[in-house]
């Protein structure tokens, strides 16, 4: 058995009837030249061959009675691959919009906690003999970085298949622990939390005091820490390294997100929009303006949101606030199948009409947020999830959901995430991976998530929204891609050569230029 970290368990506690904790992806494949190729059989066999490498697929939750401590992972004694790998289709010849609509319906339901927390749907019927795989995995199991690693382990780097490392020892399921055993574990874990919570609170108060240049807070925190030195402090800090003292950290920024139509109570229903753009164009813009790829992506999002909201008469005077997930992996983690992610907030300049100035303002905002993020190390922030008793935390989350506190006190307007992916082609049983569209999650008060995944020479965009708050998320994605075209033109970047027009287009869409036209 292996216990979930506090951050892993948080994604379980946050779930409600309208807010889910799973993240997903839609991968689109081109079939090999084999008339007898069956996508479902091929994908199932691909996973079956690699199960010993994919630890998250065969473990399920074991809850501690009364919620006294975080749950544990156990090897599922009733694991059934056929329950998790499923088969469906869109009406042929299916378009990408039909694929997105089907995926949105499938992710609009919770995962069964009595089973390993994942599902995989093989979706046939797409045009040009393509097929797709929608994979749903709970965020309690993986974050963005480990999700990319999970994907690469599922796939091959050659069309003829790769060499799969043999299983070193036969997999054996675990005996489900009894209630008395779990109660004993929970009681022991609960006894350790209060003292460590005092140490963590004192350390964090000192760092915040330094970041805000508040000498009173620093002295008070140091007094608490000194009082806990000695044998007790040695035991509580066993194996915990002391971070270096930051030198002149920046002041805390004051950002308050304005209201938008998608900042409200969410429902269980989801909308999804997927498209691809040229990664090379984004990199050229990045180089021309002296910023980062992430700055260009966020600036395009700001411009698209500005156009979209202004068209509806809903553009706030103040800029929006974006929450940006940040990986805190060091490469020295003993457990790769867990969450090592934190969040920073940054001003999204939707009040700026000039596309180049939007990029520069995004770059400045992200630089300031990263400096503050470094001043208060993220691994300490994630430690806070270990402190609250899980039963209390879960009840607090349910109460917050009933009171719609997320809609009133949301720290940001939306989440924007940019995940780097593989730069070499990947294959599933001979089928070439063409696109890897991310399908993330939304939470109460934030009915929009924009996630971008790079693969080969493309950026694959996945926009997820609450269907009632933002039903036309595909229009928003079009505005974002149009703004990326405008930004490329303003930066003096020539658009890539458009591919030859197909006799019959896959989906109706107004003509685009530049980066948006470079879709494959």
C-alpha positions in Angstrom: 0.0 0.0 0.0 1.1 3.6 -0.7 -0.6 6.6 0.9 -1.7 9.5 -1.2 0.0 12.8 -0.5 -2.1 15.7 0.8 -2.0 17.3 -2.6 -3.1 14.1 -4.4 -6.0 13.7 -1.9 -7.1 17.3 -2.4 -8.2 16.5 -6.0 -10.5 13.9 -4.4 -11.9 16.2 -1.8 -12.6 18.9 -4.3 -15.0 16.8 -6.3 -18.7 17.6 -6.2 -21.7 16.7 -8.4 -20.6 19.4 -10.8 -16.9 19.6 -10.3 -14.7 16.6 -11.3 -11.1 15.8 -10.5 -10.1 14.0 -13.6 -8.0 15.3 -16.5 -8.1 13.9 -20.0 -6.6 13.9 -23.5 -7.9 13.2 -27.0 -5.1 11.6 -29.1 -5.8 11.3 -32.9 -4.2 8.6 -34.9 -3.8 7.8 -38.6 -4.2 4.1 -39.3 -1.4 2.0 -40.8 -1.8 0.6 -44.3 -3.5 -2.6 -43.1 -7.2 -3.2 -44.2 -7.7 -5.6 -41.3 -6.4 -3.1 -38.7 -8.9 -2.9 -35.7 -8.2 0.2 -33.5 -10.0 -1.1 -30.4 -8.2 -4.5 -30.5 -4.9 -2.8 -31.2 -5.2 -0.3 -28.4 -6.3 -2.8 -25.9 -3.4 -5.1 -26.8 -1.0 -2.1 -26.5 -2.1 -1.4 -22.9 -2.1 -5.1 -22.0 1.5 -5.5 -23.1 2.6 -2.5 -20.9 0.5 -2.8 -17.8 3.6 -3.7 -15.7 5.0 -0.3 -16.6 1.8 1.7 -15.9 1.4 1.6 -12.2 -1.5 4.0 -12.0 -3.7 1.8 -14.2 -3.9 -1.2 -11.7 -4.3 0.6 -8.4 -7.5 1.7 -6.7 -8.3 3.7 -3.6 -8.6 2.3 -0.1 -10.3 4.9 2.1 -9.6 5.4 5.8 -12.8 5.1 7.8 -14.2 8.4 9.1 -11.8 10.3 6.9 -9.1 10.3 9.6 -6.3 10.3 7.1 -5.6 10.4 3.4 -6.5 7.3 1.4 -4.1 4.7 0.2 -3.4 3.1 -3.2 -3.7 -0.7 -3.3 -3.2 -3.1 -6.2 -6.8 -3.8 -7.3 -7.6 -7.5 -6.6 -10.5 -7.3 -9.1 -8.7 -5.4 -11.9 -10.5 -5.9 -15.3 -8.9 -4.2 -18.3 -12.1 -4.6 -20.3 -13.9 -2.4 -17.8 -11.5 0.5 -18.5 -11.0 0.2 -22.3 -14.2 1.0 -24.2 -15.3 1.3 -27.8 -17.5 4.0 -29.3 -17.8 6.1 -32.6 -19.0 9.3 -34.2 -21.2 9.2 -37.3 -18.8 8.8 -40.3 -17.2 10.7 -41.8 -16.8 12.3 -38.4 -15.4 15.8 -38.0 -13.1 17.2 -35.3 -16.1 19.2 -33.9 -18.1 16.0 -33.6 -15.1 14.3 -31.9 -14.9 17.3 -29.4 -18.7 17.1 -28.7 -18.5 13.3 -27.9 -15.4 13.8 -25.7 -17.1 16.6 -23.8 -20.1 14.4 -23.0 -17.8 11.5 -21.8 -15.8 13.7 -19.4 -19.0 15.2 -17.9 -19.3 12.4 -15.4 -17.3 11.3 -12.4 -15.1 8.2 -12.3 -16.1 5.2 -10.2 -13.9 5.3 -7.0 -14.4 1.5 -6.5 -12.3 0.9 -9.6 -8.9 2.2 -10.7 -9.4 5.9 -11.6 -9.1 5.9 -15.4 -11.0 5.1 -18.6 -9.9 4.9 -22.2 -12.4 5.2 -25.1 -11.4 4.2 -28.6 -13.4 6.4 -31.0 -13.9 5.4 -34.6 -15.7 7.0 -37.5 -13.4 9.9 -38.1 -12.7 11.1 -41.7 -9.6 10.0 -43.6 -9.6 6.6 -41.8 -8.4 8.3 -38.6 -9.4 7.2 -35.1 -9.1 8.8 -31.7 -8.4 7.6 -28.1 -10.0 9.6 -25.2 -8.1 8.8 -22.0 -9.4 10.0 -18.7 -7.2 9.8 -15.6 -7.9 11.3 -12.1 -5.7 14.2 -11.1 -5.1 12.4 -7.8 -2.9 10.0 -9.8 -0.9 12.3 -12.1 -0.1 15.9 -12.9 0.7 17.4 -16.3 4.4 16.3 -16.3 3.7 12.7 -15.2 0.8 12.6 -17.6 3.2 13.1 -20.5 5.4 10.4 -19.2 2.5 8.0 -18.9 1.6 8.7 -22.5 5.1 8.0 -23.7 5.1 4.7 -21.8 1.8 3.7 -23.5 3.2 4.4 -27.0 6.1 3.3 -29.2 8.7 5.5 -30.9 8.7 3.4 -34.1 5.8 2.2 -36.3 6.9 -1.4 -36.0 6.7 -1.2 -32.3 9.4 -0.8 -29.6 11.1 -3.2 -27.2 9.0 -3.4 -24.0 11.1 -4.1 -20.9 10.0 -7.5 -19.5 8.2 -7.7 -16.2 10.8 -8.3 -13.5 8.3 -10.1 -11.2 4.7 -11.2 -11.6 2.1 -8.7 -10.6 0.1 -9.7 -7.6 -3.0 -7.9 -6.2 -3.1 -6.8 -2.6 -5.4 -8.0 0.0 -8.0 -5.2 0.7 -7.2 -3.8 4.1 -9.8 -4.1 6.8 -11.5 -1.2 8.6 -9.5 -1.8 11.9 -6.2 -1.7 10.0 -7.1 1.5 8.2 -8.4 3.1 11.4 -5.1 2.3 13.1 -3.1 3.8 10.2 -5.4 6.9 10.3 -5.0 7.5 14.0 -1.3 7.3 13.8 -1.2 9.8 10.9 -3.5 12.1 12.7 -1.3 12.2 15.8 1.6 13.5 13.7 -0.2 16.4 12.0 -0.6 19.1 14.6 3.1 19.5 15.6 4.2 19.5 11.9 1.5 22.0 11.2 2.9 24.5 13.7 6.4 24.2 12.2 5.0 24.6 8.7 2.9 27.7 9.7 5.9 29.3 11.4 8.2 28.7 8.4 5.6 30.1 6.0 4.8 33.1 8.1 8.5 34.0 8.2 8.8 33.7 4.4 5.7 35.8 3.8 7.1 38.4 6.2 10.3 38.6 4.2 8.4 38.8 0.9 6.3 41.7 2.2 9.2 43.2 4.2 7.2 42.9 7.5 9.7 42.7 10.3 7.1 42.0 13.0 5.9 38.9 11.2 9.4 37.7 10.7 10.3 38.1 14.4 7.2 36.4 15.6 7.7 33.4 13.2 11.4 33.1 14.3 10.3 33.0 18.0 8.0 30.1 17.3 10.6 28.2 15.4 13.2 28.7 18.1 10.8 27.4 20.7 10.5 24.2 18.7 14.2 23.6 18.3 15.7 20.7 20.2 14.7 17.1 20.3 11.1 17.7 19.2 12.2 19.9 16.3 14.8 17.4 15.2 12.2 14.6 15.1 9.6 16.7 13.2 12.1 17.9 10.7 13.8 14.6 10.1 14.7 14.4 6.4 13.4 17.9 5.7 16.0 20.2 4.1 16.2 23.9 5.0 15.7 26.2 2.0 18.2 29.0 1.3 17.2 32.4 2.4 15.9 34.5 -0.5 17.7 37.8 -1.2 15.4 40.8 -1.4 12.2 39.1 -2.6 9.7 41.2 -4.5 6.6 42.7 -2.8 3.3 40.8 -3.1 1.3 42.0 -6.1 -2.3 43.0 -5.5 -4.5 41.4 -8.2 -8.3 41.0 -8.0 -10.0 39.2 -10.8 -12.9 41.1 -12.4 -16.2 39.3 -13.2 -16.8 37.7 -16.6 -19.7 35.6 -17.9 -17.7 32.4 -17.3 -17.0 33.2 -13.6 -20.0 31.7 -12.0 -21.5 28.4 -10.5 -20.5 25.5 -12.8 -22.8 22.6 -13.8 -21.7 19.0 -14.7 -21.9 19.7 -18.4 -18.9 20.5 -20.5 -18.0 21.9 -23.9 -14.7 21.2 -25.6 -13.0 23.0 -28.5 -9.8 21.5 -30.2 -7.5 22.9 -32.9 -3.8 22.9 -33.8 -1.4 25.7 -34.7 2.2 25.9 -35.9 4.8 25.7 -33.1 7.4 27.1 -35.4 5.4 30.4 -35.8 5.1 30.8 -32.0 8.9 30.2 -31.6 9.6 32.8 -34.3 7.4 35.3 -32.5 9.1 34.4 -29.3 12.6 35.1 -30.7 11.5 38.3 -32.5 10.2 39.8 -29.3 12.6 38.3 -26.8 10.1 36.5 -24.7 9.1 32.9 -24.0 6.8 30.5 -25.8 4.5 30.6 -22.8 4.4 34.4 -23.0 3.2 34.2 -26.6 0.6 31.6 -25.8 -0.8 33.7 -22.9 -0.8 36.9 -24.9 -2.8 35.2 -27.7 -5.2 34.0 -25.0 -5.5 37.6 -23.7 -6.2 38.9 -27.2 -8.7 36.3 -28.0 -10.5 36.8 -24.7 -10.5 40.6 -25.3 -12.1 40.2 -28.7 -14.6 37.6 -27.5 -15.8 39.5 -24.4 -15.8 42.9 -26.2 -18.1 41.5 -28.9 -20.6 40.6 -26.2 -20.3 43.8 -24.3 -18.8 42.0 -21.4 -15.1 43.1 -21.4 -14.1 44.3 -18.0 -12.2 47.5 -17.6 -9.6 45.8 -15.4 -7.4 43.0 -16.9 -8.3 39.4 -16.2 -6.2 37.2 -13.9 -4.9 33.9 -15.1 -3.8 31.0 -12.9 -0.8 29.1 -14.3 0.1 25.6 -13.1 3.9 25.3 -12.4 5.7 22.0 -12.1 7.9 21.7 -9.0 9.5 18.5 -9.9 13.2 18.3 -9.2 14.0 15.0 -10.9 14.9 13.4 -7.5 11.4 12.3 -6.6 11.1 8.7 -5.5 7.5 8.5 -6.7 6.8 9.7 -10.2 3.1 8.9 -10.1 2.0 11.7 -7.9 1.4 15.5 -8.0 4.3 17.9 -7.9 2.6 21.0 -9.1 1.7 24.4 -7.7 0.0 27.5 -9.1 1.0 31.1 -9.7 -1.3 34.0 -10.7 -0.5 36.6 -13.3 -2.3 39.6 -14.8 -3.7 38.9 -18.3 -3.7 42.2 -20.2 -7.1 42.0 -21.8 -7.2 45.8 -21.4 -4.4 46.3 -23.9 -5.4 46.8 -27.6 -1.9 46.4 -29.1 -0.8 42.8 -29.6 2.9 43.4 -29.2 2.4 45.4 -26.0 0.2 42.5 -24.7 3.1 40.2 -25.1 5.5 42.5 -23.3 3.0 43.0 -20.4 2.5 39.3 -20.1 6.3 38.8 -20.0 6.5 41.4 -17.2 3.6 40.0 -15.2 5.0 36.4 -15.5 8.5 37.6 -14.4 7.0 39.3 -11.3 4.9 36.2 -10.4 7.9 33.9 -10.9 10.1 36.0 -8.6 7.4 35.9 -5.9 6.9 32.2 -6.5 10.7 31.6 -6.0 10.6 33.7 -2.8 8.1 31.2 -1.2 9.2 27.8 -2.4 6.4 25.9 -3.9 7.1 22.6 -2.2 6.3 24.3 1.2 3.0 25.5 -0.2 2.1 21.9 -1.2 3.0 20.8 2.3 0.0 22.6 3.6 -2.2 20.0 2.0 -0.7 17.4 4.5 -1.9 19.3 7.6 -5.7 19.5 7.7 -7.4 16.4 8.8 -9.0 14.9 5.7 -12.4 14.6 7.2 -12.5 18.3 8.1 -11.0 19.3 4.7 -13.6 17.2 2.8 -16.5 18.7 4.8 -15.1 22.2 4.3 -15.0 21.5 0.5 -18.6 20.3 0.5 -19.7 23.3 2.5 -17.9 25.6 0.1 -19.6 24.0 -2.8 -23.0 24.4 -1.3 -22.4 28.0 -0.5 -20.9 28.6 -4.0 -17.8 30.2 -2.4 -15.7 29.5 -5.5 -18.0 31.7 -7.5 -17.6 34.6 -5.1 -14.0 34.2 -4.0 -12.2 32.8 -7.1 -8.5 33.8 -7.1 -8.5 33.9 -10.9 -10.7 34.1 -14.0 -9.4 31.0 -15.7 -6.5 28.5 -15.9 -4.0 28.7 -18.7 -1.5 25.8 -19.0 1.2 25.1 -21.5 2.6 21.6 -21.3 5.7 20.6 -23.4 5.3 17.3 -25.1 7.4 14.9 -27.3 9.3 16.3 -30.3 9.5 12.9 -32.1 6.7 10.9 -33.6 4.9 8.3 -31.4 2.9 5.3 -32.5 0.2 3.0 -31.1 0.4 -0.5 -32.5 1.5 0.9 -35.9 -0.9 3.9 -35.9 0.9 7.2 -36.0 -0.1 9.8 -33.3 -1.1 13.0 -35.2 -2.5 15.2 -32.4 -2.6 15.1 -28.7 -5.3 17.5 -27.5 -5.4 18.2 -23.7 -8.8 18.1 -22.0 -8.4 19.6 -18.5 -10.8 20.3 -15.7 -12.7 23.3 -14.5 -13.6 24.3 -10.9 -16.3 26.3 -9.2 -16.2 29.9 -10.2 -13.8 29.3 -13.1 -15.8 27.9 -16.0 -13.0 28.0 -18.5 -9.7 26.2 -18.9 -7.2 26.7 -21.7 -4.5 24.0 -22.0 -1.9 23.8 -24.8 0.2 20.7 -25.5 3.2 20.7 -27.9 3.8 17.7 -30.1 6.2 17.5 -33.0 6.0 20.9 -34.8 2.5 21.8 -33.6 0.7 23.2 -30.6 -2.5 21.3 -29.9 -5.1 23.5 -28.1 -7.9 22.2 -25.8 -10.4 24.6 -24.4 -12.9 23.2 -21.8 -15.8 25.2 -20.5 -19.0 24.9 -18.5 -21.7 24.4 -21.1 -24.1 26.8 -19.4 -21.6 29.5 -18.7 -19.7 29.4 -22.0 -21.5 27.3 -24.7 -19.6 28.8 -27.7 -16.1 28.0 -26.5 -15.2 27.1 -30.1 -15.8 30.7 -31.1 -13.4 31.8 -28.4 -10.8 29.4 -29.6 -11.2 30.9 -33.1 -10.6 34.4 -31.6 -7.5 33.2 -29.9 -6.1 31.7 -33.1 -6.9 34.9 -35.0 -5.1 36.9 -32.4 -2.1 34.6 -32.8 -2.1 35.4 -36.5 -2.3 39.2 -35.8 0.6 38.9 -33.3 2.7 37.0 -35.8 2.1 39.7 -38.4 2.9 42.5 -36.0 6.1 40.8 -35.0 7.1 40.5 -38.7 6.8 36.7 -38.8 5.8 35.3 -42.2 3.0 32.7 -42.0 3.9 29.2 -43.0 2.9 28.0 -46.4 -0.7 26.7 -46.3 -1.2 23.1 -47.3 -3.0 22.3 -50.5 -6.8 22.6 -50.2 -8.6 19.3 -49.9 -11.4 18.5 -52.3 -13.8 18.2 -49.4 -13.1 20.1 -46.1 -13.4 18.1 -42.9 -15.4 20.8 -41.2 -16.9 24.2 -42.1 -14.8 27.0 -40.9 -14.1 30.6 -42.0 -10.7 31.0 -43.7 -7.8 31.8 -41.5 -4.3 32.9 -42.2 -0.9 32.4 -40.6 -0.5 30.2 -37.6 -4.1 29.1 -37.5 -4.0 28.0 -41.2 -1.0 25.8 -40.5 -3.2 23.0 -39.2 -2.7 19.5 -40.3 
